[in-house]
Amino acid sequence: MKNKNESNLGAWIDMAEGLYDFLNRRNATINYDFKQLCVSVPQSTGDGAEKAEWMVSGMLSVSTTENESKGSE
């Protein structure tokens, strides 16, 4: 049986995959914008897992734009 965190993670993954597929079908461009991005990467599974901290120096942007569909030429 999945615990609450695993169920929540699965819901986020499903939502992200659905959004990505939707945007791809619309031939959209996805851009990302983060400042001072810090990512905690777990070294193993479980509540007490140690994490490595990764910092992104600079900027990563997120936005979407819808392009002309491929078949409209």
C-alpha positions as a Markdown table, in Angstrom:
| # | Residue | x | y | z |
|---|---|---|---|---|
| 1 | Met | 0.0 | 0.0 | 0.0 |
| 2 | Lys | 1.3 | 3.5 | -0.9 |
| 3 | Asn | 1.9 | 6.0 | 1.9 |
| 4 | Lys | 0.5 | 9.6 | 1.6 |
| 5 | Asn | 3.7 | 11.1 | 0.2 |
| 6 | Glu | 3.9 | 8.4 | -2.5 |
| 7 | Ser | 0.3 | 9.1 | -3.5 |
| 8 | Asn | 0.9 | 12.9 | -3.6 |
| 9 | Leu | 4.0 | 12.4 | -5.7 |
| 10 | Gly | 2.1 | 10.2 | -8.1 |
| 11 | Ala | -0.6 | 12.8 | -8.5 |
| 12 | Trp | 2.0 | 15.5 | -9.2 |
| 13 | Ile | 3.7 | 13.3 | -11.8 |
| 14 | Asp | 0.4 | 12.5 | -13.5 |
| 15 | Met | -0.5 | 16.2 | -13.6 |
| 16 | Ala | 2.9 | 17.2 | -15.0 |
| 17 | Glu | 2.8 | 14.5 | -17.7 |
| 18 | Gly | -0.7 | 15.5 | -18.7 |
| 19 | Leu | 0.3 | 19.2 | -18.9 |
| 20 | Tyr | 3.4 | 18.4 | -20.9 |
| 21 | Asp | 1.4 | 16.2 | -23.4 |
| 22 | Phe | -1.3 | 18.9 | -23.7 |
| 23 | Leu | 1.3 | 21.6 | -24.5 |
| 24 | Asn | 3.1 | 19.3 | -27.0 |
| 25 | Arg | -0.1 | 18.6 | -28.8 |
| 26 | Arg | -0.6 | 22.4 | -29.2 |
| 27 | Asn | 3.0 | 22.8 | -30.4 |
| 28 | Ala | 3.7 | 25.1 | -27.5 |
| 29 | Thr | 7.1 | 26.2 | -26.3 |
| 30 | Ile | 7.9 | 25.9 | -22.6 |
| 31 | Asn | 10.5 | 28.2 | -21.0 |
| 32 | Tyr | 11.5 | 28.1 | -17.4 |
| 33 | Asp | 12.5 | 31.1 | -15.1 |
| 34 | Phe | 14.0 | 30.4 | -11.6 |
| 35 | Lys | 16.3 | 32.6 | -9.6 |
| 36 | Gln | 18.4 | 31.2 | -6.7 |
| 37 | Leu | 17.1 | 27.7 | -7.4 |
| 38 | Cys | 18.0 | 25.2 | -4.7 |
| 39 | Val | 17.1 | 21.5 | -5.3 |
| 40 | Ser | 17.3 | 18.9 | -2.5 |
| 41 | Val | 18.2 | 15.5 | -4.0 |
| 42 | Pro | 17.5 | 12.5 | -1.7 |
| 43 | Gln | 20.2 | 9.9 | -1.5 |
| 44 | Ser | 17.7 | 7.2 | -0.7 |
| 45 | Thr | 14.0 | 6.7 | -0.1 |
| 46 | Gly | 12.2 | 7.2 | 3.2 |
| 47 | Asp | 11.3 | 10.0 | 5.6 |
| 48 | Gly | 14.8 | 10.4 | 7.1 |
| 49 | Ala | 16.8 | 10.2 | 3.9 |
| 50 | Glu | 19.8 | 12.4 | 3.7 |
| 51 | Lys | 19.7 | 15.0 | 0.9 |
| 52 | Ala | 22.3 | 16.7 | -1.3 |
| 53 | Glu | 21.6 | 20.4 | -1.9 |
| 54 | Trp | 22.1 | 21.6 | -5.5 |
| 55 | Met | 22.2 | 25.3 | -6.2 |
| 56 | Val | 21.7 | 26.9 | -9.6 |
| 57 | Ser | 23.7 | 30.1 | -10.0 |
| 58 | Gly | 21.9 | 32.4 | -12.4 |
| 59 | Met | 18.4 | 32.2 | -13.9 |
| 60 | Leu | 16.2 | 29.5 | -15.4 |
| 61 | Ser | 12.9 | 30.8 | -16.9 |
| 62 | Val | 9.4 | 29.1 | -17.2 |
| 63 | Ser | 6.7 | 30.3 | -19.6 |
| 64 | Thr | 4.7 | 28.9 | -22.5 |
| 65 | Thr | 3.8 | 30.2 | -25.9 |
| 66 | Glu | 1.6 | 28.6 | -28.5 |
| 67 | Asn | 3.1 | 28.2 | -31.9 |
| 68 | Glu | 1.4 | 27.7 | -35.2 |
| 69 | Ser | 0.4 | 24.1 | -35.7 |
| 70 | Lys | 2.8 | 22.1 | -37.8 |
| 71 | Gly | 0.1 | 21.3 | -40.4 |
| 72 | Ser | -0.9 | 24.9 | -41.1 |
| 73 | Glu | 1.7 | 25.8 | -43.7 |
